[in-house]
Amino acid sequence: MTHVIHDLESIPLVSNAIYILDIDETIIYYDSSKFTEYIKEIQLFERTMSLNKAFEIANEKWESLVYFNEAKPIDQKGLNQLKVFSDANNSTIVFLTARFEKIRDVTLSQLKRIFPWVENHMLHMASGSPKGEKMEKMFLTNPKLRRDSIVFVDDKQYNIDSVVQKFPHVKSFLIQAHALN
Protein backbone atom coordinates (compact mmCIF):
# COMPACT_ATOMS: atom_id res chain seq x y z
CA MET A 1 0.00 0.00 0.00
CA THR A 2 1.32 3.43 -0.95
CA HIS A 3 1.11 6.20 1.61
CA VAL A 4 0.85 9.88 0.67
CA ILE A 5 3.24 12.22 2.49
CA HIS A 6 3.88 15.95 2.26
CA ASP A 7 7.44 16.15 3.60
CA LEU A 8 10.44 13.92 4.11
CA GLU A 9 10.09 14.01 7.91
CA SER A 10 6.98 11.81 7.45
CA ILE A 11 9.06 8.89 6.17
CA PRO A 12 9.25 6.20 8.88
CA LEU A 13 12.67 5.66 10.39
CA VAL A 14 13.65 2.02 9.95
CA SER A 15 16.92 0.43 11.01
CA ASN A 16 18.84 -1.66 8.45
CA ALA A 17 16.81 -0.20 5.58
CA ILE A 18 17.65 1.20 2.20
CA TYR A 19 15.92 4.48 1.46
CA ILE A 20 15.55 4.99 -2.28
CA LEU A 21 14.52 8.54 -3.07
CA ASP A 22 13.56 10.15 -6.34
CA ILE A 23 15.18 13.53 -7.01
CA ASP A 24 12.94 15.88 -9.00
CA GLU A 25 9.90 17.12 -7.10
CA THR A 26 10.86 14.79 -4.24
CA ILE A 27 14.04 16.33 -2.80
CA ILE A 28 14.72 19.22 -5.21
CA TYR A 29 12.76 21.49 -7.50
CA TYR A 30 13.44 24.28 -9.97
CA ASP A 31 11.80 27.64 -9.37
CA SER A 32 11.31 28.57 -12.99
CA SER A 33 8.31 29.25 -15.17
CA LYS A 34 10.05 27.20 -17.88
CA PHE A 35 10.16 24.22 -15.53
CA THR A 36 6.45 24.61 -14.76
CA GLU A 37 5.72 24.66 -18.49
CA TYR A 38 7.88 21.59 -18.94
CA ILE A 39 6.00 19.68 -16.21
CA LYS A 40 2.65 20.50 -17.84
CA GLU A 41 4.00 19.39 -21.22
CA ILE A 42 5.37 16.08 -19.91
CA GLN A 43 2.06 15.40 -18.14
CA LEU A 44 0.29 15.88 -21.47
CA PHE A 45 2.78 13.55 -23.17
CA GLU A 46 2.25 10.94 -20.42
CA ARG A 47 -1.50 10.98 -21.03
CA THR A 48 -1.31 10.82 -24.83
CA MET A 49 1.58 8.46 -25.60
CA SER A 50 3.78 5.78 -24.10
CA LEU A 51 5.98 6.77 -21.19
CA ASN A 52 9.17 5.95 -23.14
CA LYS A 53 8.10 8.17 -26.03
CA ALA A 54 7.20 10.98 -23.61
CA PHE A 55 10.66 10.80 -22.03
CA GLU A 56 12.35 10.75 -25.42
CA ILE A 57 10.52 13.86 -26.64
CA ALA A 58 10.96 15.81 -23.43
CA ASN A 59 14.57 14.88 -22.66
CA GLU A 60 16.24 17.66 -24.67
CA LYS A 61 14.21 20.41 -23.00
CA TRP A 62 14.83 18.83 -19.64
CA GLU A 63 18.60 18.87 -20.05
CA SER A 64 18.68 22.59 -20.79
CA LEU A 65 16.45 23.31 -17.80
CA VAL A 66 18.76 21.33 -15.52
CA TYR A 67 21.91 22.97 -16.86
CA PHE A 68 20.64 26.56 -16.73
CA ASN A 69 18.48 26.67 -13.60
CA GLU A 70 19.37 26.42 -9.95
CA ALA A 71 18.06 23.43 -8.04
CA LYS A 72 16.48 24.18 -4.68
CA PRO A 73 15.72 21.81 -1.80
CA ILE A 74 12.15 20.79 -1.06
CA ASP A 75 12.75 19.62 2.53
CA GLN A 76 16.42 20.05 3.38
CA LYS A 77 15.86 19.58 7.11
CA GLY A 78 13.89 16.36 6.61
CA LEU A 79 16.50 14.80 4.32
CA ASN A 80 19.37 15.79 6.60
CA GLN A 81 17.52 14.23 9.57
CA LEU A 82 17.03 11.03 7.55
CA LYS A 83 20.77 11.00 6.80
CA VAL A 84 21.68 11.34 10.51
CA PHE A 85 19.29 8.50 11.40
CA SER A 86 20.57 6.32 8.55
CA ASP A 87 24.20 6.74 9.58
CA ALA A 88 23.39 5.75 13.16
CA ASN A 89 21.14 2.79 12.31
CA ASN A 90 22.83 0.79 9.54
CA SER A 91 20.56 2.26 6.88
CA THR A 92 21.51 3.64 3.49
CA ILE A 93 20.18 6.46 1.33
CA VAL A 94 20.42 6.31 -2.45
CA PHE A 95 18.85 8.43 -5.14
CA LEU A 96 17.12 6.95 -8.16
CA THR A 97 16.20 9.42 -10.88
CA ALA A 98 14.62 9.03 -14.30
CA ARG A 99 17.33 11.39 -15.58
CA PHE A 100 19.73 10.14 -18.22
CA GLU A 101 23.34 9.20 -17.53
CA LYS A 102 24.69 12.03 -19.68
CA ILE A 103 23.56 14.61 -17.10
CA ARG A 104 24.99 12.71 -14.11
CA ASP A 105 27.73 15.29 -13.45
CA VAL A 106 25.40 18.30 -13.29
CA THR A 107 22.90 16.29 -11.23
CA LEU A 108 25.57 15.27 -8.73
CA SER A 109 26.92 18.82 -8.58
CA GLN A 110 23.48 20.24 -7.82
CA LEU A 111 22.82 17.64 -5.13
CA LYS A 112 26.22 18.20 -3.48
CA ARG A 113 25.67 21.96 -3.41
CA ILE A 114 22.51 21.47 -1.34
CA PHE A 115 23.44 18.25 0.49
CA PRO A 116 27.26 18.17 0.86
CA TRP A 117 27.20 14.58 2.15
CA VAL A 118 25.95 13.16 -1.20
CA GLU A 119 28.52 10.94 -2.92
CA ASN A 120 28.70 9.66 -6.50
CA HIS A 121 27.92 6.03 -5.56
CA MET A 122 24.59 7.18 -4.03
CA LEU A 123 23.26 8.39 -7.40
CA HIS A 124 21.54 5.98 -9.80
CA MET A 125 20.24 7.07 -13.20
CA ALA A 126 17.27 5.14 -14.62
CA SER A 127 17.79 6.82 -18.01
CA GLY A 128 14.12 6.58 -18.86
CA SER A 129 13.79 2.90 -17.84
CA PRO A 130 11.10 1.87 -15.37
CA LYS A 131 12.41 2.42 -11.85
CA GLY A 132 11.45 -1.09 -10.73
CA GLU A 133 13.73 -2.57 -13.41
CA LYS A 134 16.55 -0.21 -12.48
CA MET A 135 16.23 -1.12 -8.79
CA GLU A 136 16.38 -4.80 -9.67
CA LYS A 137 19.66 -4.19 -11.55
CA MET A 138 21.00 -2.09 -8.66
CA PHE A 139 20.49 -4.95 -6.19
CA LEU A 140 21.92 -7.55 -8.56
CA THR A 141 25.09 -5.57 -9.28
CA ASN A 142 25.64 -4.20 -5.77
CA PRO A 143 24.85 -6.68 -2.97
CA LYS A 144 25.95 -4.07 -0.38
CA LEU A 145 22.66 -2.24 -1.07
CA ARG A 146 20.56 -5.13 0.24
CA ARG A 147 18.88 -4.43 3.58
CA ASP A 148 16.01 -5.82 5.68
CA SER A 149 13.59 -3.16 4.41
CA ILE A 150 13.18 -1.04 1.29
CA VAL A 151 11.62 2.41 1.59
CA PHE A 152 10.84 4.06 -1.76
CA VAL A 153 9.76 7.70 -2.14
CA ASP A 154 8.69 9.26 -5.44
CA ASP A 155 6.31 11.94 -6.70
CA LYS A 156 4.98 9.80 -9.58
CA GLN A 157 2.52 6.96 -9.02
CA TYR A 158 3.70 5.09 -12.13
CA ASN A 159 7.24 4.92 -10.66
CA ILE A 160 5.85 3.54 -7.40
CA ASP A 161 3.77 1.00 -9.33
CA SER A 162 6.87 -0.11 -11.26
CA VAL A 163 8.81 -0.62 -8.02
CA VAL A 164 5.98 -2.39 -6.16
CA GLN A 165 5.54 -4.75 -9.11
CA LYS A 166 9.17 -5.92 -8.73
CA PHE A 167 9.34 -5.55 -4.92
CA PRO A 168 5.88 -6.22 -3.42
CA HIS A 169 7.06 -5.74 0.18
CA VAL A 170 8.53 -2.26 -0.40
CA LYS A 171 7.29 0.53 1.84
CA SER A 172 6.25 3.09 -0.76
CA PHE A 173 5.47 6.76 -0.31
CA LEU A 174 3.99 9.17 -2.83
CA ILE A 175 5.28 12.61 -1.92
CA GLN A 176 3.19 15.64 -2.69
CA ALA A 177 5.55 18.27 -1.40
CA HIS A 178 5.96 21.95 -1.86
CA ALA A 179 9.16 23.72 -0.95
CA LEU A 180 9.54 23.67 2.82
CA ASN A 181 12.77 25.64 3.07
N, C-alpha and C positions, 0 to 999 in steps of 0.2 A: 504494500500500500504506500502510495506517495503522499507525503505531508507537504502542505504549503507553509512556507516561512517568509518572513519579511526582513530578516537580518541574519547575519552569520552567527550571532550570539545564540540563536534559537536551535542551532545544530546540537544534538546531544553529544556529550563528551563520553567517549568510549575508549577504554584502555585496549592496547594491542589491536588498533584499527588502522585501516588506510582510509584517509579522507581524500576523495577524488573530487576536485572542484573545477567547474567550468571557469572561464575567464571573463568573457564579455557579458555584461549585464548581470554577472554573478559576483565578481570581486572588483571589476573596473568598469568604467563607462567613459564615453567621450561626450563632452558638453559642446556639441556642435549641431547646428541646424542641418548640415550635410549628413551627419550621422543619423539624425532623426529621419531624414528623407530616405536614406539607405535602408533603415529598418523597415519602413513602410513598404519600400520596393521589394525587399526580400520576402516580407510577409505575403505580398501579392504573388510573387513567384512561387512560394511554397504552396499556395492554394491552387495555382493554375498549372503546375507542371511537377515533374518528379523532383525530389529533394536534390539529387545529384546535378540535375540540369540547373536548378535554381542557384546552387553554389557555384557552378561553372560560370554562369552569366554574371553573377554579382562579385566574383572574386577580384577582378581588376579594380573596381571602384573601392572595394574594401581595403585593398592594399594601400591605395593612396590616402584613404582616410586614416589608416593606422600610422603611416609614415609622417603625415603632416598635421596631426592633432595630438594634443596632450591627453594621455590617459589619466583618469582620476579614480581614486578609490571609492567604492560603494560603502563598505563598512570596515575601515582600516582597524579600528579597535577590536571588532569581533574576530577578524582574521588573525590579528596578532595574539589575542587571547587563546585562540585555537592552537596556534603555534607553540605557545608556552605550555599548554596542557599536553600537546602531542609529544614534545620533547621530554616531559616528565613521566609519561605513561606509555612508552614503547609504541607510540602511534606515529604515523607518517602522513604528511600532506604532499599530494602531487596535484598538478594542474593538467587537465585534459581539455584542449580547445579544438574546435573545428577548423581553426586556422591552418594554412598550408605551411609546410616545412620551410619554404623560401622566405618567410617573414619571421622565422624563429629568432634571429638576432634582435630585431626591433622589439619583438614581443618580450623577450627576456630583459632587454634594457628597460622597457617601460615598467615591468614588474619589479625589477631591482631598485628602480628609482623610488617606488612607493613602499616596497617591502624589501629592505636590504638583505634579509636572510634568504631570499629565494636563490636557488642554485640551478644550474643548467640541467642536472639530472632530474629535477622535479618537474620539468616541463615536457609534456607529451603533445604532439601535434597529430590530430586525426586526419588532417588534409582532406576534409570532405567525406571521409568514410564514416559509417555509423559508429557512434562512440562505444557501443557494446562490443563490436568487432575489435576496435582498437584496444579496449581494456583487456580483452581475451589475449591479444598479442602481447600486451604489456606484461601480463602475469606469466605467460609462457616463456618470454625472453628474459625476465628479471624475477627470479624466485624470491629475492629479498623483499619484493613488494607484498608478498602474501602475508595476510594477517588474519586474526580470528573474525573480524567484522569488516565489511565494506560500507562506507558512507559516501553516497554520491549526491552532489548538489549541482543543479543546472537550472537555467531559466527557460528551457524549452522542453515541453512534454515529450516530443518525439525522441529527444536524446535520452530521457529517463526511460521511455518505453524500450528503446534499443538496449539499454544496459540491463533492465529488469528481465528482458527476454533471455539474455545470456547468463545473468546472475540473479535468479529468482529471490535469493535471500538478502539482497542488498537493501540497506536502509536508504531510501531515496527521498530527496527533498527538492521540491519545485520552489525556487526563490522568486519572489515578486518584490524586489527591492527597489528603493529609490535611494539616491545618495544620502548617506547618514553622516558624512563628515563635513 
